[in-house]
C-alpha cells in the first residue's frame, strides 16, 4: 500500500474492522516513512461471469436482473421483499461459487424456478409460463399437473 503523503510503500496496520456493509474491511494504517495515518478499504474482487443466452450471445451476470424477474413473478403476492432478496442472493452465490466463468441462462432460470417453487407456487407458475414459453393451454396444464402430483407426494411423506 502506497502512502498518500510520501509515496512510501511500507505501512503497518493499526486498526482493522468491518465496514457498514459487512463486505468491506476498513483498515487504519500508519506509514513507516513519514508516520502519517490513512485509511484503506479492502473488498473482495469478483471475477466477471458471463451468461450465455439461448441465442449464443454473452452478457455480464447481473443479480439485479434476477431480482427484477423474481419481483415480477411475485407481483401482487404476499411475498416479503426480504425473501426475494434472500433468493436472489442465494442464486448469485451459487453462480459465483460454481467457479465457472460462464453459465447458461437456462441454468440460472432453473435455479430461479427451484427457488420460486419453495417461495410461492403462483409466482412459480407465472415465472415458468414465461421461462418455458408455454405454447398453449395443454402445456400449461401439464406443468400444473406435474406440480400437483409432486405436492401430493410431498404430503404423503
C-alpha positions in Angstrom: 0.0 0.0 0.0 1.5 3.3 -1.0 1.3 6.3 1.4 -0.8 9.2 0.2 1.7 11.7 1.6 5.2 10.5 0.9 4.6 7.6 -1.6 6.4 5.1 0.8 5.4 1.5 0.1 5.8 0.4 3.7 3.0 0.8 6.3 1.6 -1.0 9.3 -2.0 -1.7 10.1 -3.1 0.0 13.3 -6.8 -0.9 13.4 -8.9 -3.3 11.3 -12.7 -3.6 11.4 -15.7 -4.5 9.3 -17.3 -1.6 7.4 -21.0 -0.9 7.5 -21.9 -3.3 4.6 -20.1 -6.3 6.2 -18.5 -7.0 2.9 -15.7 -4.5 3.2 -12.8 -4.3 5.7 -11.7 -0.8 6.9 -8.0 -0.6 7.8 -6.3 2.3 9.6 -2.6 2.4 8.5 0.5 4.2 9.6 3.2 5.0 7.1 6.6 3.8 8.4 8.3 6.5 6.3 6.6 9.7 7.4 4.5 8.4 10.3 1.2 9.8 9.0 -2.0 7.8 9.1 -4.5 7.0 6.4 -7.5 4.7 5.9 -7.9 1.9 3.3 -10.9 -0.2 2.4 -10.5 -3.8 1.3 -13.1 -5.7 -0.7 -13.3 -9.0 -2.5 -12.6 -8.7 -6.2 -15.3 -10.6 -8.1 -14.2 -12.1 -11.4 -16.8 -11.3 -14.1 -19.1 -14.2 -15.1 -20.7 -14.3 -18.5 -24.2 -15.6 -19.1 -24.6 -17.5 -22.3 -28.1 -16.6 -23.7 -30.2 -19.1 -25.7 -29.2 -17.4 -29.0 -25.5 -17.8 -28.1 -24.9 -14.1 -27.1 -22.9 -13.5 -24.0 -23.5 -10.8 -21.4 -22.2 -10.0 -17.9 -24.0 -11.7 -15.0 -26.4 -9.3 -13.3 -28.0 -10.2 -10.0 -30.3 -7.2 -10.4 -31.8 -8.8 -13.5 -32.6 -12.0 -11.4 -34.2 -9.9 -8.7 -36.3 -8.0 -11.1 -37.6 -11.2 -12.6 -38.5 -12.6 -9.2 -40.2 -9.4 -8.2 -42.3 -9.5 -11.5 -43.3 -13.1 -10.8 -44.2 -12.3 -7.2 -46.2 -9.2 -8.1 -49.4 -8.8 -6.0 -48.4 -11.9 -4.0 -47.8 -12.0 -0.2 -44.0 -12.5 -0.6 -41.9 -10.1 1.5 -39.0 -8.3 -0.2 -36.6 -9.9 2.3 -37.4 -13.3 0.9 -37.0 -12.0 -2.6 -33.6 -10.5 -1.7 -32.5 -13.7 0.0 -33.5 -15.8 -3.0 -31.7 -13.6 -5.5 -28.6 -13.5 -3.2 -28.7 -17.3 -2.9 -28.8 -17.7 -6.7 -25.9 -15.2 -7.1 -23.9 -17.2 -4.5 -24.5 -20.4 -6.4 -23.4 -18.8 -9.6 -20.2 -17.3 -8.1 -19.4 -20.5 -6.1 -19.6 -22.6 -9.2 -16.2 -21.2 -10.1 -17.2 -21.2 -13.8 -16.5 -18.1 -15.9 -19.6 -18.8 -18.0 -23.1 -20.1 -17.1 -26.1 -20.6 -19.3 -29.2 -18.5 -18.9 -31.1 -21.9 -18.8 -29.2 -22.9 -15.7 -30.0 -19.6 -14.0 -33.6 -19.9 -14.9 -33.8 -23.4 -13.4 -32.3 -22.1 -10.1 -34.9 -19.3 -10.1 -37.7 -21.7 -10.7 -36.5 -24.1 -8.0 -36.4 -21.2 -5.5 -39.8 -19.8 -6.5 -41.3 -23.3 -6.1 -40.4 -23.1 -2.4 -41.3 -19.4 -2.1 -44.7 -19.2 -3.7 -46.4 -21.6 -6.1 -48.3 -18.9 -8.0 -45.1 -17.0 -8.6 -43.5 -20.2 -9.7 -46.3 -20.8 -12.3 -46.0 -17.2 -13.5 -42.3 -17.5 -14.0 -42.5 -20.9 -15.6 -45.1 -19.7 -18.0 -42.7 -17.1 -19.4 -39.5 -19.1 -18.9 -40.8 -22.2 -20.6 -42.8 -20.2 -23.0 -45.9 -22.3 -22.9 -47.3 -22.5 -26.4 -50.9 -23.5 -25.5 -53.1 -24.3 -22.6 -52.3 -28.1 -22.7 -48.5 -27.5 -22.0 -49.5 -25.1 -19.2 -51.9 -27.7 -17.7 -49.3 -30.4 -17.9 -46.9 -28.3 -15.8 -49.7 -27.7 -13.3 -50.5 -31.4 -13.2 -46.8 -32.2 -12.5 -46.8 -29.7 -9.7 -49.9 -31.1 -8.1 -48.5 -34.7 -8.3 -45.3 -33.6 -6.6 -47.3 -31.8 -3.9 -49.3 -34.9 -3.3 -46.2 -37.0 -3.0 -44.7 -34.5 -0.5 -47.9 -34.6 1.6 -47.7 -38.4 1.8 -44.2 -38.3 3.4 
